Amino acid sequence: MTLVLLLGGTAEARELAAELHRRGIGVVSSLAGRVSSPRLPTGEVRMGGFGGVQGLARWLAELGVTAVVDATHPFAEKIGGNAVTAARLAGVPLLRLQRLGWQEGPEDDWHWAGSLAEAANMLPDLGKRVFLSTGRQGLSAFAHLRDLWFLARCVDPPGPPLPPRFELLLDRGPYLLEGESALLREHRIHVLVTKDSGGTHTSAKLTAARTLGLPVVVVRRPPRPAARTVETVEAAANWVLRGTP
Ligand code: NAP
């Protein structure tokens, strides 16, 4: 019998859980447990880390998992690598479901950064009022920028260190163009910082920045170990339904 471990924390993971559930496939969705009130996928859900590669490999064997789909966020560096190694150790096929990155258009003014620290270094040349939409983790990379003002949008409140001139906006996507444009205008934002998350749930800010002629610092995705990868929920569902490779 098929039993899928679906590593989640993304909209795509929730969509895939719903689709597999609808088709009667056994799925356990796994969340890291970082967010205080996460959006829960349909069906069975487990929460919290596995205890590294060995813990995950053991978990796969003990539950008799027949396939792993890693649908974690493209910036979730550690779990992506752990899943590849653990699946190999447990002899279970793995598929990565990863949405495409965003593409810069001719009217965009994007500045690519290799890390949040590199993004922080670029900011003083780009503007004094910054919209940080990089999430709660990693805001410390901007804490030393005492002369800049930041609006940071997160799902849960971030911990210190934070920049001294800082306003927090607690919110959760998806976001629409009208709201994003108003946010940038009302806070007189000069520059945005974003991770290259991809997808449509949080992309309206990029359209808003383009329309307002604002520069955007885009943090590149971290490398993840090679794995069979698809970009859509439909392709991932088909892989599972086919009985995998
Ligand atoms: P990470 O650095 O790759 O993972 C750190 C540790 O958290 C992992 O080693 C693992 O612990 C545990 N973990 C992560 N994802 C898990 C999952 N789906 N189920 C069970 N354990 C998990 O991850 P992160 O960047 O902190 O992200 C945490 C979660 O938030 C991910 O699931 C991701 O999909 C979601 N998310 C992340 C971002 C982002 O920008 N990083 C954005 C949106 C959503 P053990 O080693 O103990 O197994």
py3Dmol code that shows the C-alpha trace and the ligand (Angstrom):
import py3Dmol

protein = """\
ATOM      1  CA  MET A   1       0.000   0.000   0.000  1.00  0.00           C
ATOM      2  CA  THR A   2       1.211   3.500  -0.849  1.00  0.00           C
ATOM      3  CA  LEU A   3       2.148   5.768   2.065  1.00  0.00           C
ATOM      4  CA  VAL A   4       3.616   9.153   1.211  1.00  0.00           C
ATOM      5  CA  LEU A   5       5.581  11.404   3.549  1.00  0.00           C
ATOM      6  CA  LEU A   6       4.920  14.919   2.339  1.00  0.00           C
ATOM      7  CA  LEU A   7       7.396  17.436   3.751  1.00  0.00           C
ATOM      8  CA  GLY A   8       5.468  20.665   3.765  1.00  0.00           C
ATOM      9  CA  GLY A   9       5.213  24.229   4.955  1.00  0.00           C
ATOM     10  CA  THR A  10       4.179  25.600   1.542  1.00  0.00           C
ATOM     11  CA  ALA A  11       0.950  26.242  -0.344  1.00  0.00           C
ATOM     12  CA  GLU A  12       1.955  23.599  -2.901  1.00  0.00           C
ATOM     13  CA  ALA A  13       2.353  20.999  -0.161  1.00  0.00           C
ATOM     14  CA  ARG A  14      -1.166  21.740   1.085  1.00  0.00           C
ATOM     15  CA  GLU A  15      -2.551  21.504  -2.459  1.00  0.00           C
ATOM     16  CA  LEU A  16      -0.781  18.198  -3.037  1.00  0.00           C
ATOM     17  CA  ALA A  17      -2.009  16.783   0.294  1.00  0.00           C
ATOM     18  CA  ALA A  18      -5.576  17.678  -0.676  1.00  0.00           C
ATOM     19  CA  GLU A  19      -5.204  16.133  -4.131  1.00  0.00           C
ATOM     20  CA  LEU A  20      -3.689  12.850  -2.869  1.00  0.00           C
ATOM     21  CA  HIS A  21      -6.280  12.667  -0.103  1.00  0.00           C
ATOM     22  CA  ARG A  22      -9.023  13.143  -2.690  1.00  0.00           C
ATOM     23  CA  ARG A  23      -7.622  10.217  -4.663  1.00  0.00           C
ATOM     24  CA  GLY A  24      -7.485   7.958  -1.616  1.00  0.00           C
ATOM     25  CA  ILE A  25      -3.671   7.858  -1.317  1.00  0.00           C
ATOM     26  CA  GLY A  26      -2.247   7.535   2.215  1.00  0.00           C
ATOM     27  CA  VAL A  27      -0.349  10.743   3.096  1.00  0.00           C
ATOM     28  CA  VAL A  28       1.288  12.053   6.234  1.00  0.00           C
ATOM     29  CA  SER A  29       2.120  15.763   5.958  1.00  0.00           C
ATOM     30  CA  SER A  30       5.036  16.991   8.032  1.00  0.00           C
ATOM     31  CA  LEU A  31       5.489  20.539   9.315  1.00  0.00           C
ATOM     32  CA  ALA A  32       8.505  21.937  11.131  1.00  0.00           C
ATOM     33  CA  GLY A  33       6.285  23.565  13.764  1.00  0.00           C
ATOM     34  CA  ARG A  34       7.915  27.013  13.485  1.00  0.00           C
ATOM     35  CA  VAL A  35       4.687  29.005  12.983  1.00  0.00           C
ATOM     36  CA  SER A  36       2.371  29.468  15.990  1.00  0.00           C
ATOM     37  CA  SER A  37      -0.867  28.712  14.132  1.00  0.00           C
ATOM     38  CA  PRO A  38       0.070  27.052  10.815  1.00  0.00           C
ATOM     39  CA  ARG A  39      -2.377  26.484   7.992  1.00  0.00           C
ATOM     40  CA  LEU A  40      -2.943  22.757   8.260  1.00  0.00           C
ATOM     41  CA  PRO A  41      -3.140  20.484   5.234  1.00  0.00           C
ATOM     42  CA  THR A  42      -5.977  18.010   4.711  1.00  0.00           C
ATOM     43  CA  GLY A  43      -5.423  14.591   6.253  1.00  0.00           C
ATOM     44  CA  GLU A  44      -2.871  13.337   8.761  1.00  0.00           C
ATOM     45  CA  VAL A  45      -0.285  15.832   9.980  1.00  0.00           C
ATOM     46  CA  ARG A  46       2.807  15.418  12.147  1.00  0.00           C
ATOM     47  CA  MET A  47       4.734  18.333  13.581  1.00  0.00           C
ATOM     48  CA  GLY A  48       8.375  18.995  14.497  1.00  0.00           C
ATOM     49  CA  GLY A  49      11.843  17.838  13.439  1.00  0.00           C
ATOM     50  CA  PHE A  50      12.791  14.187  12.965  1.00  0.00           C
ATOM     51  CA  GLY A  51      16.158  14.487  14.680  1.00  0.00           C
ATOM     52  CA  GLY A  52      18.367  14.850  11.591  1.00  0.00           C
ATOM     53  CA  VAL A  53      19.062  12.407   8.765  1.00  0.00           C
ATOM     54  CA  GLN A  54      19.178   9.278  10.955  1.00  0.00           C
ATOM     55  CA  GLY A  55      15.935  10.180  12.699  1.00  0.00           C
ATOM     56  CA  LEU A  56      14.164  10.747   9.406  1.00  0.00           C
ATOM     57  CA  ALA A  57      15.521   7.514   7.874  1.00  0.00           C
ATOM     58  CA  ARG A  58      14.323   5.590  10.941  1.00  0.00           C
ATOM     59  CA  TRP A  59      10.904   7.265  10.758  1.00  0.00           C
ATOM     60  CA  LEU A  60      10.517   6.271   7.085  1.00  0.00           C
ATOM     61  CA  ALA A  61      11.381   2.647   7.830  1.00  0.00           C
ATOM     62  CA  GLU A  62       9.243   2.351  10.967  1.00  0.00           C
ATOM     63  CA  LEU A  63       6.118   3.749   9.313  1.00  0.00           C
ATOM     64  CA  GLY A  64       6.655   1.797   6.078  1.00  0.00           C
ATOM     65  CA  VAL A  65       6.698   4.953   3.943  1.00  0.00           C
ATOM     66  CA  THR A  66       6.798   4.086   0.231  1.00  0.00           C
ATOM     67  CA  ALA A  67       7.562   7.557  -1.220  1.00  0.00           C
ATOM     68  CA  VAL A  68       8.766  10.959  -0.008  1.00  0.00           C
ATOM     69  CA  VAL A  69       7.734  14.240  -1.589  1.00  0.00           C
ATOM     70  CA  ASP A  70       9.838  17.178  -0.426  1.00  0.00           C
ATOM     71  CA  ALA A  71       7.587  20.176  -0.989  1.00  0.00           C
ATOM     72  CA  THR A  72       9.385  22.411   1.518  1.00  0.00           C
ATOM     73  CA  HIS A  73      10.206  26.027   0.755  1.00  0.00           C
ATOM     74  CA  PRO A  74      13.185  26.551  -1.621  1.00  0.00           C
ATOM     75  CA  PHE A  75      14.986  28.386   1.232  1.00  0.00           C
ATOM     76  CA  ALA A  76      14.565  25.497   3.695  1.00  0.00           C
ATOM     77  CA  GLU A  77      18.144  24.415   3.149  1.00  0.00           C
ATOM     78  CA  LYS A  78      18.634  21.783   5.799  1.00  0.00           C
ATOM     79  CA  ILE A  79      15.522  19.632   5.467  1.00  0.00           C
ATOM     80  CA  GLY A  80      15.982  19.483   1.662  1.00  0.00           C
ATOM     81  CA  GLY A  81      19.426  17.853   2.085  1.00  0.00           C
ATOM     82  CA  ASN A  82      18.343  15.647   4.989  1.00  0.00           C
ATOM     83  CA  ALA A  83      15.407  14.296   3.000  1.00  0.00           C
ATOM     84  CA  VAL A  84      17.599  13.257   0.047  1.00  0.00           C
ATOM     85  CA  THR A  85      20.078  11.389   2.268  1.00  0.00           C
ATOM     86  CA  ALA A  86      17.465   9.822   4.542  1.00  0.00           C
ATOM     87  CA  ALA A  87      15.350   8.596   1.631  1.00  0.00           C
ATOM     88  CA  ARG A  88      18.446   7.010   0.101  1.00  0.00           C
ATOM     89  CA  LEU A  89      19.354   5.323   3.399  1.00  0.00           C
ATOM     90  CA  ALA A  90      15.808   3.992   3.792  1.00  0.00           C
ATOM     91  CA  GLY A  91      15.610   2.907   0.126  1.00  0.00           C
ATOM     92  CA  VAL A  92      12.536   5.066  -0.511  1.00  0.00           C
ATOM     93  CA  PRO A  93      12.092   7.099  -3.737  1.00  0.00           C
ATOM     94  CA  LEU A  94      12.045  10.871  -3.323  1.00  0.00           C
ATOM     95  CA  LEU A  95      10.598  13.629  -5.451  1.00  0.00           C
ATOM     96  CA  ARG A  96      11.161  17.348  -4.891  1.00  0.00           C
ATOM     97  CA  LEU A  97       8.254  19.651  -5.671  1.00  0.00           C
ATOM     98  CA  GLN A  98       9.779  23.102  -6.118  1.00  0.00           C
ATOM     99  CA  ARG A  99       8.121  26.044  -7.787  1.00  0.00           C
ATOM    100  CA  LEU A 100      10.135  27.991 -10.348  1.00  0.00           C
ATOM    101  CA  GLY A 101      12.013  31.089  -9.251  1.00  0.00           C
ATOM    102  CA  TRP A 102      10.840  34.562 -10.278  1.00  0.00           C
ATOM    103  CA  GLN A 103      12.012  35.988 -13.596  1.00  0.00           C
ATOM    104  CA  GLU A 104      13.189  39.568 -13.952  1.00  0.00           C
ATOM    105  CA  GLY A 105      11.444  41.529 -16.690  1.00  0.00           C
ATOM    106  CA  PRO A 106      12.799  44.440 -18.774  1.00  0.00           C
ATOM    107  CA  GLU A 107      11.048  47.023 -16.583  1.00  0.00           C
ATOM    108  CA  ASP A 108      12.283  45.586 -13.293  1.00  0.00           C
ATOM    109  CA  ASP A 109      15.200  47.037 -11.352  1.00  0.00           C
ATOM    110  CA  TRP A 110      16.392  43.934  -9.526  1.00  0.00           C
ATOM    111  CA  HIS A 111      19.678  43.517  -7.655  1.00  0.00           C
ATOM    112  CA  TRP A 112      20.618  39.874  -7.013  1.00  0.00           C
ATOM    113  CA  ALA A 113      22.244  38.995  -3.685  1.00  0.00           C
ATOM    114  CA  GLY A 114      23.854  35.708  -2.673  1.00  0.00           C
ATOM    115  CA  SER A 115      22.628  35.922   0.936  1.00  0.00           C
ATOM    116  CA  LEU A 116      20.711  38.125   3.365  1.00  0.00           C
ATOM    117  CA  ALA A 117      24.059  39.564   4.545  1.00  0.00           C
ATOM    118  CA  GLU A 118      24.936  40.513   0.954  1.00  0.00           C
ATOM    119  CA  ALA A 119      21.462  42.031   0.540  1.00  0.00           C
ATOM    120  CA  ALA A 120      22.032  44.133   3.676  1.00  0.00           C
ATOM    121  CA  ASN A 121      25.334  45.423   2.265  1.00  0.00           C
ATOM    122  CA  MET A 122      23.589  46.619  -0.903  1.00  0.00           C
ATOM    123  CA  LEU A 123      20.870  48.615   0.858  1.00  0.00           C
ATOM    124  CA  PRO A 124      22.654  51.874   1.807  1.00  0.00           C
ATOM    125  CA  ASP A 125      23.215  52.586  -1.921  1.00  0.00           C
ATOM    126  CA  LEU A 126      19.586  51.904  -2.836  1.00  0.00           C
ATOM    127  CA  GLY A 127      17.465  53.818  -0.315  1.00  0.00           C
ATOM    128  CA  LYS A 128      16.793  54.710   3.300  1.00  0.00           C
ATOM    129  CA  ARG A 129      13.293  53.249   3.745  1.00  0.00           C
ATOM    130  CA  VAL A 130      13.252  49.489   3.248  1.00  0.00           C
ATOM    131  CA  PHE A 131      10.461  46.927   2.992  1.00  0.00           C
ATOM    132  CA  LEU A 132      11.785  43.585   4.270  1.00  0.00           C
ATOM    133  CA  SER A 133       9.650  40.664   3.145  1.00  0.00           C
ATOM    134  CA  THR A 134      12.245  37.992   3.800  1.00  0.00           C
ATOM    135  CA  GLY A 135      10.439  36.392   6.759  1.00  0.00           C
ATOM    136  CA  ARG A 136      11.119  36.254  10.472  1.00  0.00           C
ATOM    137  CA  GLN A 137      14.341  34.259  10.348  1.00  0.00           C
ATOM    138  CA  GLY A 138      17.437  36.176   9.328  1.00  0.00           C
ATOM    139  CA  LEU A 139      16.330  39.715  10.214  1.00  0.00           C
ATOM    140  CA  SER A 140      19.478  39.940  12.347  1.00  0.00           C
ATOM    141  CA  ALA A 141      21.414  40.362   9.077  1.00  0.00           C
ATOM    142  CA  PHE A 142      19.976  43.908   8.927  1.00  0.00           C
ATOM    143  CA  ALA A 143      20.383  44.802  12.628  1.00  0.00           C
ATOM    144  CA  HIS A 144      23.592  46.825  12.119  1.00  0.00           C
ATOM    145  CA  LEU A 145      21.965  49.223   9.612  1.00  0.00           C
ATOM    146  CA  ARG A 146      21.282  52.042  12.074  1.00  0.00           C
ATOM    147  CA  ASP A 147      20.680  54.769   9.471  1.00  0.00           C
ATOM    148  CA  LEU A 148      17.960  52.917   7.548  1.00  0.00           C
ATOM    149  CA  TRP A 149      14.285  52.547   8.447  1.00  0.00           C
ATOM    150  CA  PHE A 150      12.663  49.127   8.009  1.00  0.00           C
ATOM    151  CA  LEU A 151       9.146  47.838   7.583  1.00  0.00           C
ATOM    152  CA  ALA A 152       9.302  44.068   8.134  1.00  0.00           C
ATOM    153  CA  ARG A 153       6.392  41.785   7.336  1.00  0.00           C
ATOM    154  CA  CYS A 154       6.290  38.401   9.096  1.00  0.00           C
ATOM    155  CA  VAL A 155       3.747  35.759  10.101  1.00  0.00           C
ATOM    156  CA  ASP A 156       4.996  35.647  13.730  1.00  0.00           C
ATOM    157  CA  PRO A 157       6.995  38.280  15.654  1.00  0.00           C
ATOM    158  CA  PRO A 158      10.773  38.059  15.144  1.00  0.00           C
ATOM    159  CA  GLY A 159      13.312  37.894  17.977  1.00  0.00           C
ATOM    160  CA  PRO A 160      16.355  40.139  18.516  1.00  0.00           C
ATOM    161  CA  PRO A 161      18.674  41.445  17.246  1.00  0.00           C
ATOM    162  CA  LEU A 162      16.606  43.743  15.041  1.00  0.00           C
ATOM    163  CA  PRO A 163      17.450  47.049  13.369  1.00  0.00           C
ATOM    164  CA  PRO A 164      16.880  50.012  15.728  1.00  0.00           C
ATOM    165  CA  ARG A 165      14.532  51.834  13.344  1.00  0.00           C
ATOM    166  CA  PHE A 166      11.991  49.130  12.711  1.00  0.00           C
ATOM    167  CA  GLU A 167       8.256  48.682  12.298  1.00  0.00           C
ATOM    168  CA  LEU A 168       6.661  45.235  12.357  1.00  0.00           C
ATOM    169  CA  LEU A 169       3.711  44.200  10.238  1.00  0.00           C
ATOM    170  CA  LEU A 170       2.221  40.825  11.167  1.00  0.00           C
ATOM    171  CA  ASP A 171       0.472  39.369   8.152  1.00  0.00           C
ATOM    172  CA  ARG A 172       0.299  36.299   5.968  1.00  0.00           C
ATOM    173  CA  GLY A 173      -0.225  35.981   2.213  1.00  0.00           C
ATOM    174  CA  PRO A 174      -1.513  35.641  -0.363  1.00  0.00           C
ATOM    175  CA  TYR A 175      -1.244  39.346  -1.165  1.00  0.00           C
ATOM    176  CA  LEU A 176      -2.927  41.344  -3.932  1.00  0.00           C
ATOM    177  CA  LEU A 177      -1.468  44.095  -6.100  1.00  0.00           C
ATOM    178  CA  GLU A 178      -3.706  46.880  -4.816  1.00  0.00           C
ATOM    179  CA  GLY A 179      -2.780  46.224  -1.178  1.00  0.00           C
ATOM    180  CA  GLU A 180       0.918  45.871  -1.931  1.00  0.00           C
ATOM    181  CA  SER A 181       1.023  49.124  -3.925  1.00  0.00           C
ATOM    182  CA  ALA A 182      -0.776  50.966  -1.110  1.00  0.00           C
ATOM    183  CA  LEU A 183       1.634  49.531   1.470  1.00  0.00           C
ATOM    184  CA  LEU A 184       4.693  50.692  -0.458  1.00  0.00           C
ATOM    185  CA  ARG A 185       3.214  54.152  -1.071  1.00  0.00           C
ATOM    186  CA  GLU A 186       1.907  54.737   2.463  1.00  0.00           C
ATOM    187  CA  HIS A 187       5.232  53.807   4.063  1.00  0.00           C
ATOM    188  CA  ARG A 188       7.186  55.791   1.439  1.00  0.00           C
ATOM    189  CA  ILE A 189       9.316  52.739   0.695  1.00  0.00           C
ATOM    190  CA  HIS A 190      12.477  53.259  -1.399  1.00  0.00           C
ATOM    191  CA  VAL A 191      13.594  49.651  -1.812  1.00  0.00           C
ATOM    192  CA  LEU A 192      12.275  46.089  -1.239  1.00  0.00           C
ATOM    193  CA  VAL A 193      14.164  43.001  -0.111  1.00  0.00           C
ATOM    194  CA  THR A 194      12.791  39.560  -0.937  1.00  0.00           C
ATOM    195  CA  LYS A 195      13.912  35.967  -1.208  1.00  0.00           C
ATOM    196  CA  ASP A 196      13.426  34.368  -4.632  1.00  0.00           C
ATOM    197  CA  SER A 197      10.532  32.316  -3.277  1.00  0.00           C
ATOM    198  CA  GLY A 198       8.737  32.063  -6.626  1.00  0.00           C
ATOM    199  CA  GLY A 199       5.024  31.365  -7.075  1.00  0.00           C
ATOM    200  CA  THR A 200       2.066  33.707  -7.140  1.00  0.00           C
ATOM    201  CA  HIS A 201       1.114  33.992  -3.448  1.00  0.00           C
ATOM    202  CA  THR A 202       3.663  36.718  -2.681  1.00  0.00           C
ATOM    203  CA  SER A 203       4.607  38.010  -6.130  1.00  0.00           C
ATOM    204  CA  ALA A 204       2.275  41.058  -6.157  1.00  0.00           C
ATOM    205  CA  LYS A 205       4.928  43.098  -4.313  1.00  0.00           C
ATOM    206  CA  LEU A 206       7.221  42.687  -7.336  1.00  0.00           C
ATOM    207  CA  THR A 207       4.577  44.037  -9.692  1.00  0.00           C
ATOM    208  CA  ALA A 208       3.919  46.899  -7.268  1.00  0.00           C
ATOM    209  CA  ALA A 209       7.641  47.740  -7.118  1.00  0.00           C
ATOM    210  CA  ARG A 210       7.874  47.678 -10.922  1.00  0.00           C
ATOM    211  CA  THR A 211       4.874  49.981 -11.268  1.00  0.00           C
ATOM    212  CA  LEU A 212       6.276  52.426  -8.715  1.00  0.00           C
ATOM    213  CA  GLY A 213       9.786  52.253 -10.227  1.00  0.00           C
ATOM    214  CA  LEU A 214      11.364  50.879  -7.030  1.00  0.00           C
ATOM    215  CA  PRO A 215      14.495  48.728  -6.876  1.00  0.00           C
ATOM    216  CA  VAL A 216      14.224  45.207  -5.448  1.00  0.00           C
ATOM    217  CA  VAL A 217      17.026  43.228  -3.826  1.00  0.00           C
ATOM    218  CA  VAL A 218      16.369  39.556  -4.603  1.00  0.00           C
ATOM    219  CA  VAL A 219      18.165  36.910  -2.559  1.00  0.00           C
ATOM    220  CA  ARG A 220      19.183  33.889  -4.654  1.00  0.00           C
ATOM    221  CA  ARG A 221      18.025  30.422  -3.671  1.00  0.00           C
ATOM    222  CA  PRO A 222      20.554  28.367  -1.722  1.00  0.00           C
ATOM    223  CA  PRO A 223      21.869  25.257  -3.462  1.00  0.00           C
ATOM    224  CA  ARG A 224      20.172  21.978  -2.535  1.00  0.00           C
ATOM    225  CA  PRO A 225      21.447  18.471  -3.326  1.00  0.00           C
ATOM    226  CA  ALA A 226      20.388  17.065  -6.687  1.00  0.00           C
ATOM    227  CA  ALA A 227      17.031  15.272  -6.689  1.00  0.00           C
ATOM    228  CA  ARG A 228      14.342  14.390  -9.186  1.00  0.00           C
ATOM    229  CA  THR A 229      12.334  17.625  -9.291  1.00  0.00           C
ATOM    230  CA  VAL A 230       8.977  18.774 -10.640  1.00  0.00           C
ATOM    231  CA  GLU A 231       7.531  22.267 -10.567  1.00  0.00           C
ATOM    232  CA  THR A 232       3.811  21.671 -10.322  1.00  0.00           C
ATOM    233  CA  VAL A 233       1.424  19.975  -7.923  1.00  0.00           C
ATOM    234  CA  GLU A 234      -0.100  18.086 -10.846  1.00  0.00           C
ATOM    235  CA  ALA A 235       3.259  16.583 -11.851  1.00  0.00           C
ATOM    236  CA  ALA A 236       3.963  15.578  -8.255  1.00  0.00           C
ATOM    237  CA  ALA A 237       0.530  13.958  -7.917  1.00  0.00           C
ATOM    238  CA  ASN A 238       1.117  12.048 -11.171  1.00  0.00           C
ATOM    239  CA  TRP A 239       4.493  10.793  -9.886  1.00  0.00           C
ATOM    240  CA  VAL A 240       2.815   9.399  -6.776  1.00  0.00           C
ATOM    241  CA  LEU A 241      -0.140   7.947  -8.695  1.00  0.00           C
ATOM    242  CA  ARG A 242       2.177   6.234 -11.198  1.00  0.00           C
ATOM    243  CA  GLY A 243       3.679   4.316  -8.300  1.00  0.00           C
ATOM    244  CA  THR A 244       6.831   6.482  -8.547  1.00  0.00           C
ATOM    245  CA  PRO A 245       9.917   5.717 -10.691  1.00  0.00           C
TER     246      PRO A 245
END
"""
ligand_1 = """\
48
NAP
P 15.454 24.137 7.511
O 16.478 25.109 7.978
O 15.671 23.447 6.222
O 15.236 22.998 8.599
C 15.763 23.038 9.924
C 15.228 21.815 10.659
O 13.822 21.945 10.874
C 15.390 20.522 9.874
O 16.681 19.983 10.016
C 14.295 19.681 10.486
O 14.677 19.226 11.790
C 13.192 20.673 10.719
N 12.250 20.762 9.585
C 12.224 21.648 8.553
N 11.171 21.454 7.762
C 10.505 20.394 8.297
C 9.304 19.713 7.948
N 8.571 20.092 6.876
N 8.910 18.680 8.733
C 9.634 18.306 9.820
N 10.752 18.932 10.201
C 11.187 19.957 9.453
O 14.013 24.798 7.481
P 13.537 26.315 7.737
O 14.143 27.192 6.704
O 13.695 26.612 9.178
O 11.992 26.156 7.378
C 11.123 25.437 8.248
C 9.851 25.101 7.508
O 9.214 26.309 7.115
C 10.055 24.273 6.253
O 9.278 23.127 6.347
C 9.644 25.174 5.101
O 8.900 24.494 4.116
C 8.830 26.266 5.776
N 9.108 27.588 5.176
C 10.384 28.076 5.163
C 10.643 29.319 4.594
C 12.033 29.873 4.526
O 12.201 30.981 3.973
N 13.054 29.178 5.032
C 9.568 30.050 4.043
C 8.281 29.521 4.068
C 8.059 28.295 4.639
P 15.345 17.768 12.025
O 16.729 17.881 11.502
O 15.246 17.595 13.507
O 14.521 16.760 11.281
"""
view = py3Dmol.view(width=600, height=400)
view.addModel(protein, "pdb")
view.setStyle({"model": 0}, {"cartoon": {"style": "trace"}})
view.addModel(ligand_1, "xyz")
view.setStyle({"model": 1}, {"stick": {}})
view.zoomTo()
view.show()
